[in-house]
Amino acid sequence: MNINIPISLDWTKAEVIDVVQFFHGVEKAYENGIERAEMLKLYRRFKEVVPSKSEEKQLFRQFDNDSNYICYNVVKEALNKDALKSKIKLG
């Protein structure tokens, strides 16, 4: 699937790579599954690049519309401390 990943021209090359890796993690959660620890690591780095909640929501919305995946559900599952499974698999 060819998905447009939202990026900002203000980010450094390393930040763009980190954000792209986060969105690939969301894709993995829906397609094959991803380890919770890996997804948390990707999300924490994403939040370093995008600390603003409103910008996060905007990027999530853009990605969700292009991919038909829902970033919020993946992040919610990753942050769920009561979850018994170590792997996130949605869809």
Disulfide bonds with the S-S distance in Angstrom:
none
